[in-house]
């Protein structure tokens, strides 16, 4: 089943996404030019280090674009409600439509989203049932790429042998220190922010609660059954194969949920 394209018209979200894309382009262009390629040519690093950096960069930008245009779980205007599941639906008082429980109305997008976690301006989209896995991948690969960049910045000055700069580009040679300081500053800011966000996302999956449910304290029902963490992660990523949890180039297939968990999905 092909994934539906979801595009949000929001200038604020476009600006936030533009900042993320600028940071990604900056590190993808200047870090290889300043550190990776010169040290590779002089034998200080292997081709594996160069390929790993580009793979992390590719997976990061792929998960960003897919999370931003993927349908988060928008409900249709006239949803067909199975008779056996009517008790698990409720009325949204903002859009006056029936929706499954644990759905939420996004005031910025103007519609209800199944199992909505939050609206993220950095991807200009809601994070819901159908694109939550892509948002997690984005957080994961952003941490990897930021950490990798900071390690390269550190090693360039304190570990690698000095470079022979005769063949360097004039602009890079003159502004090397400024370029790396900007890269390190952006890496620290993004790594600190995204690590905290990624931690809260993981804790939400472990406890089977969304960010909106945590803020509204609507999940304090002690009779609610607890799922094993493998089940909750498999439901988010749409597969039991753990290796596929890290690949953004695929289609998510919703898993069938056991009956005793049906009232909480």
Secondary structure by P-SEA (a helix, b strand, c coil): cbbbbbbbbcaaaaaaaaaaaaaaaaaaccccccccaaaaaaccccaaaaaaaaaaaaaaaaaaaaaaaccccccccbbbbccccccccccccccccccccccccccccccccccccccccccccccccccaaaaaaaaaaaaaaaaaaaaaaaaacccccccccccccaaaaacaaaaaaaaaaaaaaaaaaaaaaaaaaaaaaaacccaaaaaacccccccbbbbcaaaaaaaaaccccccccccccbbbbbccccccccccc
